[in-house]
């Protein structure tokens, strides 16, 4: 199974493509769609759409797993992330991907076995599961890997959006 893991955002959208074959994980690519703060918001959303569309067309994932929207104290940020998430979901649907959504608690549980794990515990487990020497500097990219791993561990129980 080839999975596109997405950590949604409007400034940074982390992504990774992971193959899960016979209980083994293979990281195919990972990175981030970065948008500039001084760029108009519609152009930022457009960049997210085009870059993700290119990634999907190049790597041909079967499914996309995405983190459920997490509300914080800043309503403006939450609204902007929700809009970016909408563009991401639309991009997946246009490309006929099955979409699966997971909460931060589900992701931590699937990756570490503990739903309240801290960021360092999740990063150590992602590194070990993917057999990588080092992880990217951006947490958003590592989070996208964890989201893809979560789907691989949960796929048989997951419901499509």
N, C-alpha and C positions, 0 to 999 in steps of 0.2 A: 504494500500500500504506500503510495506517495502522498504526503501530507504537507500542505502549506500552513505553517503556524504564523499567526499574526498577533502582534501586540499593538493595538490601535492607538493612534495619536495624530495630531495635526501638525506638530512640529517634527516629531520623529515617529515613524511607523516602522517597528521592527518586524522583520520577516525571516523565515527560514523554510527550507524545503528539506524534509527528512523522509527517507525510505525506511519502512519497517517491514522486514522480510524475515520470516522464521524466528521471531523473537529477538532479532538483532536490528540495531539502529544504524543508519548510515546518513550522515549529514552531507547533503549535496551542495547546498549553498546557503548563505545567510547574509543579511545586510540590513540597511535601513533606508527608507525613503525620507530624506531630509528636506524640509521646506524653510525658507527664510522668513523671519518675523516681519520684515519690511515689505514682503510680497502681499498683494491683496489676497484675502481669504479665498475667494473663488479660484484664483490661480493656484493656490496651495492645494485645494481639493482636486483640481485638474491634474496636478503633478502626481498626486497619490494615485489617481485613477490610471493614468498612462503608465507609470512605472510598475504598478502591480499587474496591470494587463500584460505588459511585456514579460514579466516574470512568469506569469501563468502560461503564456504562450510558449515560452522557452522550455519550461520544466514540466509542463503538463501534469500538475497534481490531480489526484482523484477527489480530494476533499480539502476543505479549509476549516481549520479550527481557530477560533478567535476568543479573546478574553471578553467576558461580559462587562458591560460598562460599570465602572466603579465610581460612585459619586463621592466627591470631596466637598470641601467647604466653598470652593470657588465655582459659583453657578455658571459664570461665563466660560470658564475652562471646560466644565462638564458639557455644556451645550456645544462648544466647538469640537470636542472629542466625539460627541454623539453624531455630529454632522460628518466628520471624517469616517466614523464607523459606518454610517449609511452609505457613503461612497464605496467603502471597502466591500460591504455586503452586496451592493449593486454590481460591482466589478466581478465578484465571485458568481453571482447569478447569471450575468451576461455570458460568462464562460462555462455555464452549466456545472459548476462545482457544487457538491453537497456541502452544506455549511453546518458546523457544529459549534456551540457556544459553551464556554466553561467559566465558572466563577473562580476568583483567586484561590478560594479554599479548595475547590476541586482540583485545581492545577497543582497546588502544593501537596495535597494528599496523594495524587497520582505519581508525582515525581519523587517525593521524599518519604511518603508513608505517614506524614504528619501534616494535618491541615493548617497548623499555626506555625509552620517552619519559617525561619527568617530568610532574607534574601541570600545570605552567604550559604546556608544549607541547600537552598534550591540550586544555586550556582555550582556548588561542589557535586551535587548529584547529576546535574545536566552534563557537566564535564566528564564524569565517570560513565554515565549511560552512553554518551556519544563517543567515548574513548578519544577525547580531544586533549591535546597537551595544554592548550590555553583557550580561554574564551574571549570573545570580542570585548572591547572596552565599554561599549554602550550596553547598559542593562536591558534596554528595549529589545536588542537582538537576542540576548540570552533568554529573556522572557518569552520571546517567540518560539525558541527551541523548546522550552518547558511546555508551552501550550501545545505544540505538535506532539511531544512525548505523551502528554496527558491524553490527547485524542487516541494515540496508538494503544494506550493502556485501557481506554474506555470505549473504543469503537463499537464493540459488540453490544454495549448497553446504551449507547448514545442515541438521542433522537435528533433527526434533521430539523433544521429551522424551516 
